[in-house]
Amino acid sequence: MKGKVYIVGAGPGDPELITLKGFKILQEADVILYDRLVSKELLVYAKPEAIKIYVGKEPGRHSYTQDEINRMLVEYASKGYKVLRLKGGDPYIFGRGEEECIYVRRHGIDCEVIPGISSIQAASISSGSPLTSRGYASSFAVFTGVEDPTKGFKSVDPAKIASSVDTVVILMGVSKAREIISEIIKVRGEDTPASVVMNASTESERIFRGSLKEVLKYVEEGHVKPPAVFIIGDTVRLSRYILGEE
C-alpha cells in the first residue's frame, strides 16, 4: 500500500502562523522532512514515534541535496507512510515545492500541497508596510535576489520591475543588495521609502526603515543579515501611522 506526500507551508517563522490544515497533517505524519526556517516549536506537536529528518539548506551548506530530498519523499511514501514535507513560508514561493510535487507524482505517489503564509506577508505586516493601499499602490512585484545559475540566463531586471509596479519586494537579496538597490535608485530615486525586515514574525525580528539610500547604508555597514525581506515603495510611508508612531 502506497502512502502519500503532503507538502506544507509552515509559515514565516512564528509557529502559530501555520494553517489549521497544515497543523493537522503535522500531528498525523509518520515521517517529517523539515527545512531550516521552520520553527522547531512545531515539531513538538508531531507524534512521538514520527521520524523527523532535518533537510535544511544554508548558503554553501546543504544537509541534503534536492535530489536526495526528492528520493526520500518517494522512498518513505512507497513504504506506506504519511510523509510531511514541512517548508518555511509557502511551498510555491521560491520554495521548490512544485519541483518536489512533480517528482513525487511522476513516481506514482499521491501528493497534496497546502499553502502557507509567506515571509512576504509577514514582513509587510510587521513593518507596517502594506503591499497595496488605495491611493498609494495598486500593484506589487516580488523577485529573488539570487537566481538559479544553472538556467543559463538572467530573467530579473530590477530597474524594469521597479518602473512597472508600485511596490517592490525582494527576497534573498542581501548578498546582491548593493547591485539591486543601485539599479532601483536609477528609476525611483534614492529618497524612495523602503523597509527591511530580518527574521520576520520571529523573536529575533529586526526592522530597518528609511529611504533607499539609508537602507543601502544599513546593508553596507553589515546591519542587515539574511533572511531578510526588502519592501520598497510609497506604502512604507504609512508605517508610522499603522504602527501607532504618530
C-alpha positions as CSV (number, residue, x, y, z in Angstrom):
1,M,0.0,0.0,0.0
2,K,1.4,3.4,-1.0
3,G,1.5,6.3,1.3
4,K,1.0,10.0,0.5
5,V,3.2,13.1,0.5
6,Y,2.0,16.4,1.9
7,I,4.0,19.5,1.1
8,V,3.0,22.0,3.7
9,G,3.9,25.7,4.1
10,A,4.7,26.2,7.8
11,G,4.6,29.9,7.6
12,P,7.2,32.6,8.1
13,G,8.6,31.6,11.5
14,D,6.0,32.2,14.1
15,P,4.8,28.7,14.9
16,E,1.2,30.0,15.4
17,L,1.1,31.1,11.8
18,I,0.8,27.6,10.3
19,T,-2.6,26.8,8.8
20,L,-5.1,24.6,10.7
21,K,-5.0,22.1,7.9
22,G,-1.2,22.0,7.9
23,F,-1.1,21.6,11.7
24,K,-3.5,18.6,11.4
25,I,-1.2,16.9,8.9
26,L,1.8,17.7,11.2
27,Q,0.1,15.8,14.1
28,E,-0.7,12.8,11.9
29,A,2.5,12.4,9.8
30,D,4.7,9.3,10.1
31,V,7.7,11.0,8.5
32,I,8.6,14.7,8.6
33,L,11.3,16.3,6.4
34,Y,11.7,19.9,7.6
35,D,13.6,23.0,6.5
36,R,15.9,25.4,8.2
37,L,13.4,28.2,8.6
38,V,10.7,26.0,10.1
39,S,10.1,26.8,13.8
40,K,11.4,23.9,15.9
41,E,8.5,24.5,18.3
42,L,6.2,23.0,15.7
43,L,7.9,19.6,15.9
44,V,6.7,19.2,19.5
45,Y,3.3,18.6,18.1
46,A,4.4,15.6,15.9
47,K,3.7,12.1,17.0
48,P,6.4,10.8,19.4
49,E,7.2,8.0,17.1
50,A,7.3,10.1,13.9
51,I,10.6,10.1,12.0
52,K,12.0,13.7,11.9
53,I,14.7,14.5,9.3
54,Y,16.3,17.9,9.0
55,V,16.9,18.7,5.3
56,G,17.6,22.4,5.6
57,K,19.8,24.4,3.2
58,E,22.1,27.2,4.1
59,P,24.4,29.3,1.8
60,G,27.2,27.0,0.9
61,R,26.0,24.2,3.2
62,H,23.3,21.7,2.4
63,S,22.4,18.8,4.8
64,Y,20.9,17.0,1.7
65,T,20.8,17.8,-1.9
66,Q,17.4,18.5,-3.6
67,D,17.7,15.2,-5.4
68,E,18.2,13.3,-2.2
69,I,15.2,15.0,-0.6
70,N,13.1,14.1,-3.6
71,R,14.2,10.5,-3.4
72,M,13.4,10.3,0.4
73,L,9.9,11.6,-0.2
74,V,9.2,8.8,-2.6
75,E,11.1,6.1,-0.6
76,Y,9.1,6.7,2.6
77,A,5.8,7.1,0.8
78,S,6.4,3.9,-1.1
79,K,6.6,2.1,2.2
80,G,3.1,3.3,3.1
81,Y,4.0,6.2,5.3
82,K,2.2,9.5,5.5
83,V,5.1,11.9,4.6
84,L,5.1,15.5,5.5
85,R,7.5,17.9,3.7
86,L,7.4,20.9,6.0
87,K,8.7,24.1,4.4
88,G,9.2,27.6,5.6
89,G,6.8,30.2,4.2
90,D,4.7,29.0,1.2
91,P,5.8,25.9,-0.8
92,Y,5.4,27.7,-4.2
93,I,7.1,31.0,-3.4
94,F,10.8,30.2,-4.1
95,G,10.3,27.1,-2.1
96,R,10.8,24.3,-4.7
97,G,7.6,22.8,-3.6
98,E,6.5,22.5,-7.2
99,E,9.6,20.6,-8.1
100,E,9.1,18.1,-5.3
101,C,5.4,17.6,-6.1
102,I,6.2,16.9,-9.8
103,Y,8.9,14.4,-8.8
104,V,6.6,12.6,-6.4
105,R,3.7,12.4,-8.8
106,R,6.0,11.1,-11.6
107,H,6.9,8.2,-9.3
108,G,3.2,7.3,-8.9
109,I,2.8,8.7,-5.4
110,D,-0.2,10.9,-4.4
111,C,0.8,14.4,-3.4
112,E,-1.2,17.2,-1.7
113,V,0.2,20.8,-1.3
114,I,-1.1,23.0,1.5
115,P,-0.3,26.7,1.2
116,G,1.4,28.7,3.9
117,I,1.8,32.4,4.9
118,S,4.9,33.8,3.2
119,S,7.6,35.9,4.7
120,I,6.5,38.5,2.1
121,Q,3.2,38.9,4.0
122,A,4.8,38.6,7.5
123,A,7.3,41.3,6.7
124,S,4.7,43.6,5.3
125,I,2.6,43.3,8.4
126,S,5.5,43.5,10.9
127,S,6.9,46.7,9.3
128,G,3.5,48.3,8.7
129,S,4.3,48.5,5.0
130,P,1.2,47.3,3.0
131,L,2.0,45.8,-0.4
132,T,-1.1,47.6,-1.7
133,S,-3.2,50.5,-0.5
134,R,-5.8,52.7,-2.1
135,G,-4.3,55.9,-3.2
136,Y,-0.7,54.6,-2.8
137,A,-0.2,51.3,-4.6
138,S,-2.3,49.2,-6.9
139,S,0.4,46.7,-7.8
140,F,3.4,44.9,-6.5
141,A,6.1,42.5,-7.7
142,V,8.2,40.0,-5.9
143,F,11.6,38.8,-7.1
144,T,14.6,36.9,-5.8
145,G,18.0,38.5,-5.5
146,V,19.6,35.1,-6.3
147,E,18.6,33.4,-9.5
148,D,19.3,29.8,-10.3
149,P,22.7,29.9,-12.1
150,T,22.0,26.6,-13.9
151,K,19.2,28.1,-16.1
152,G,21.8,29.9,-18.2
153,F,20.2,33.3,-18.3
154,K,19.1,36.2,-16.1
155,S,15.4,37.0,-16.0
156,V,15.2,39.6,-13.3
157,D,15.7,43.2,-14.2
158,P,15.3,45.3,-11.0
159,A,15.1,48.6,-12.8
160,K,12.5,47.4,-15.3
161,I,10.4,45.8,-12.5
162,A,10.7,48.9,-10.3
163,S,9.5,51.1,-13.1
164,S,6.5,48.9,-13.8
165,V,4.9,48.4,-10.4
166,D,4.1,50.5,-7.3
167,T,5.6,48.2,-4.6
168,V,8.8,46.1,-5.0
169,V,9.5,43.2,-2.7
170,I,12.9,41.4,-2.8
171,L,13.6,38.1,-1.2
172,M,17.1,36.6,-0.8
173,G,18.6,39.9,-1.7
174,V,21.1,40.7,1.0
175,S,24.2,39.4,-0.9
176,K,23.2,41.4,-4.0
177,A,21.6,44.4,-2.2
178,R,24.1,47.0,-3.4
179,E,23.7,46.0,-7.1
180,I,19.9,45.7,-6.9
181,I,19.2,48.8,-4.9
182,S,21.5,50.9,-7.1
183,E,19.5,49.8,-10.2
184,I,16.2,50.7,-8.5
185,I,17.5,54.1,-7.4
186,K,18.1,54.9,-11.1
187,V,14.4,54.7,-11.8
188,R,12.8,55.5,-8.5
189,G,15.3,57.9,-6.8
190,E,17.3,57.5,-3.6
191,D,14.6,59.0,-1.4
192,T,12.1,56.3,-2.2
193,P,10.8,54.9,1.1
194,A,11.9,51.4,2.0
195,S,11.8,48.9,4.8
196,V,13.9,45.8,5.5
197,V,12.6,43.0,7.9
198,M,15.0,40.4,9.2
199,N,13.6,37.1,10.6
200,A,10.0,38.3,10.1
201,S,7.5,37.2,12.7
202,T,10.1,35.6,15.0
203,E,11.6,36.6,18.4
204,S,14.7,37.8,16.6
205,E,12.9,40.0,14.2
206,R,14.5,43.3,13.4
207,I,13.2,46.1,11.2
208,F,15.0,49.0,9.4
209,R,13.0,51.8,7.7
210,G,14.1,54.8,5.7
211,S,15.0,55.9,2.2
212,L,16.6,53.6,-0.3
213,K,19.8,55.5,0.3
214,E,19.6,54.8,4.1
215,V,18.6,51.2,3.6
216,L,21.6,50.7,1.4
217,K,23.8,52.2,4.1
218,Y,22.4,49.7,6.7
219,V,23.3,46.9,4.3
220,E,26.8,48.2,3.6
221,E,27.5,48.6,7.3
222,G,26.6,45.0,7.9
223,H,23.5,45.5,9.9
224,V,21.2,43.5,7.6
225,K,21.6,39.7,7.6
226,P,19.6,37.0,5.9
227,P,16.9,36.0,5.9
228,A,15.6,39.5,5.1
229,V,12.7,40.9,3.1
230,F,13.0,44.3,1.3
231,I,9.9,46.3,0.7
232,I,10.2,49.4,-1.5
233,G,7.5,52.0,-2.3
234,D,5.3,54.7,-1.1
235,T,3.2,52.5,1.2
236,V,6.1,52.4,3.6
237,R,5.2,56.0,4.4
238,L,2.1,54.6,6.1
239,S,4.1,52.6,8.6
240,R,4.4,55.3,11.2
241,Y,0.6,55.6,11.3
242,I,-0.1,51.8,11.2
243,L,2.3,51.1,14.0
244,G,1.0,54.0,16.1
245,E,4.1,56.0,16.0
246,E,2.2,59.2,15.0
